[in-house]
Every structure is written in structure tokens, then in C-alpha cells.
Amino acid sequence: MNPFNEKPIDIWQSFEDWEKVYPKPYNKDTVDPYTKTRIILMNGTEFEANWFSHQFSRHCNNNDLRREIALTRRIEQQQQKKISVLKPENESILEHTISYEQLAVDLTAILAEREPDEYVKKTLNFALLEDFDHLYRYSDLLEMAQGVRAERLVGKYTEIMPGRPTISEHRYPFDNVRRFINAKNCSPITRLNVSIITAAEQQTMNYYMNVANLYNSDIGRKLYQEIGLIEEQHVTQYGCLMDTTMTWLEHLLCHEYTECYLYYSCYMDEKDPHIKDIWEQFFTWEIAHLHKAVELLQKYEGKEWQQVIENGEFPELLKFKSNIDYVRNLLKNTVQETSKLEDYVDVSSLSENDEFFRFQNIVNSSIDIVSSHDVIEKYINKNGEDYRFETAPHPIEELRNRRMDNTSVGRKALVKMYAR
């Protein structure tokens, strides 16, 4: 499939009345978990498209060009609204959060497994273990607060157990900046992976930013606050991977191409006929947006799309699947890593006066006030052990004890400092 070779529809065919913009939501009790993750992914993809478009408009002094991107933006806002309400009203904030974290785990694993660039692959793997831990923390809160076992929500496709403990993930902001790729010379998969994960993690960050104050208990509000700040770190690192040398119109072309790729992937992967129809519809709309981006690139910069994307043929499509073995292997080999400027190091290699520890001493001034730790401790005090869904014993011995929340993995040197 090459979307550049497809005939675009007339843009007027994309406008819908209010009845069509409000589709039937999925049934939270029968929906496939990966249908929910696709919905969250495409919601985030449309948000990224709209946010980019607004920023483009605010940095452009040509009103004719601004009118063109405003037209496309209005349609993509319509798409986002339609996707967003596929979530049913009877699905709680916390239940929906489990799907966000399942998306973060399995999407990141899928992208990392296929990523040819070793640096981008390491960046994906690094954050994956942190999102994996977030799934565990939210799942324990869900079972404690609502009596809902998250293993049912994730369809047992994704394990629920500690990753790199959230308390260990708080890093000095300098250490979340990464090297950027050269989008014109890298693999098409790399270019897509960076765009996809940035949009997905940004959607998670935005969700937590906006629901923390809506949650109905202090312990939950605090957990969303803490994990929301980790998502800020993830969006920083993924956003830094994006090519900073491209023009606004080149970025616009890449955004539209990524949307075409994702909608086509979702269409091919989707099991729900109702949702599948929406993915197909939006794929045809995005082809029109892509061709408009081609036209604008030619008109205002005198460039052909092949100068930005050499071959428009889609690489392997994105297909959701269970990644239990991949995550387990990653835990076994990299759970002790943190980042130091643009690179990744074992936390034990850092000096005691490193910014990582200085920052940890401020943010986590007392372990008892760290909400991600508090949630698990409260669950254990109530039930005798934490809530997990494991297919085998945890690959890290220090994280196997279900009667105590480990706060040393990933920050071992800091534990020694506390002991002095």
C-alpha cells in the first residue's frame, strides 16, 4: 500500500453532522483489549496532529497557508472527537487508565522489537520498563478501590507485576534529553516509530494531566500526579528523537503519512466490524490530507514528497500482540539502568554526588510520601500481599517478594546514602 498513489476524496466529503460524529461506544465488558488500545493510540495521534497544526499556524505569517492547515485541522479535530467518544460512559477513569498503560507496554515492545536503529531501540526499551511498572501500580489501586482485576481488562495478554519501580524513575531533567534522528536518511520504520511513540506517550501525559484532579480519592490523585510527571519525562525523550532540521511543511507531510499508516494498520488489525469501518473511513480522509500536504510542500517550498519520504510504500504494518517474553527478558537485563545525559548507564556506576541522586533526595525526600510506593504498601497492609498477574516467577529476584514493595531496584546507590 502506497497512499501517495491513492486517489484522494473531495475534502467536502469529510464534514459530518452531529449524529455521525457521535458513534456507538464499545461495550467495556466484551471489547477486545487491543481494540481499546487502538482507540487510545488513534485518539493520541489525532491530538498530536492538531497540536502540531496549531503550532505551525502560530509560527506562520502566510494566511493563505494558515487557511489550508486550518481546514485540515478542523477535520482532524472532528476525527478526534469521534474516536474519543468510543469510550463508554460507564468505564471509569481508572479502568480506562489500565488500557492506556497496556498500550504503552505492548506498543513500545512492538516498536522496539522491529526498530533497526540501536539508539532508538534502547530509548524505547528504557521507557517500556517504566510504563510496565505504572500498569502494576494502577492495577493494584483499581483492585483495592473498585474490586476490578486488571488481568481481565488486559485479556491476560500483558503481565501485571513490578517493572523498574516508579520511585526510581524520577530523573534530573537534563538526563531526559536524547539525540535526534535524521529522518531523511534513516529507515522508514525508525521514522514511523519515533512519530508513533511520541504521539502515544503524549496522549498518556495529557490524559494524566487532566484527570488527576477528577479522581475521587487523595491516593489516586497523588498517583496520577506522580506518574504524570514520569510521562512528561517520556514525552521529552521521545520528542527529542524527532528530526529538528526539517521544515514545518516537511513535518506536516510526515505527520499525514504516519496517520495514513496507522489508520491502515488499525483497519487491517481490527476485529470489531463497527470500529473497523471507522478506521477505513478515516484512512480515506487521511489520504486526502496527505495529498494536500504534498500540494503545499510543492507550492511553498518547491519540493516533491520523494525528497522527504523516498518510498511511500508502507513497511510492515503495526499489529498488536502479547509481548510477555520480550518484557521479561528486558527486565532481566536492563531494570537497573537509568539515563545520564543522552546515554543509558547502570545506576550503580553513578557517583554519589550525581544529579540523579540530588534530584531523588529532593523529590523523594522520604520514601513514605511517594504515592507509587504508598499505593502498594496500603494494598499489602489490607490484603497481605500485592496484586499481580504473572505467568512465571518474576525474572528479578529482588522484585519477587509480594509482601514488600521494593524501593531500591534502579536506585541502589541512593539506598546506601539513606543508610548512612
HELIX and SHEET records of a PDB file:
HELIX    1   1 PRO A    3  ASN A    5  5                                   3    
HELIX    2   2 ILE A   11  SER A   14  5                                   4    
HELIX    3   3 TRP A   18  VAL A   21  1                                   4    
HELIX    4   4 PRO A   33  ARG A   58  1                                  26    
HELIX    5   5 ASN A   63  SER A   84  1                                  22    
HELIX    6   6 ILE A   93  ARG A  114  1                                  22    
HELIX    7   7 GLU A  118  GLN A  146  1                                  29    
HELIX    8   8 ALA A  150  LEU A  153  1                                   4    
HELIX    9   9 THR A  166  GLU A  169  5                                   4    
HELIX   10  10 PRO A  173  ASN A  176  5                                   4    
HELIX   11  11 PRO A  188  VAL A  211  1                                  24    
HELIX   12  12 ALA A  212  LEU A  214  5                                   3    
HELIX   13  13 ASP A  218  LEU A  241  1                                  24    
HELIX   14  14 TRP A  248  ASP A  269  1                                  22    
HELIX   15  15 PRO A  273  GLU A  301  1                                  29    
HELIX   16  16 TRP A  305  GLN A  307  5                                   3    
HELIX   17  17 ILE A  324  THR A  334  1                                  11    
HELIX   18  18 VAL A  347  SER A  349  5                                   3    
HELIX   19  19 GLU A  355  VAL A  363  1                                   9    
HELIX   20  20 ILE A  367  ILE A  369  5                                   3    
HELIX   21  21 SER A  371  ASN A  383  1                                  13    
HELIX   22  22 GLU A  397  LEU A  399  5                                   3    
HELIX   23  23 LYS A  412  ALA A  419  1                                   8    
SHEET    1   A 2 GLU A 337  LYS A 340  0                                        
SHEET    2   A 2 ASP A 343  ASP A 346 -1                                        
END                                                                             
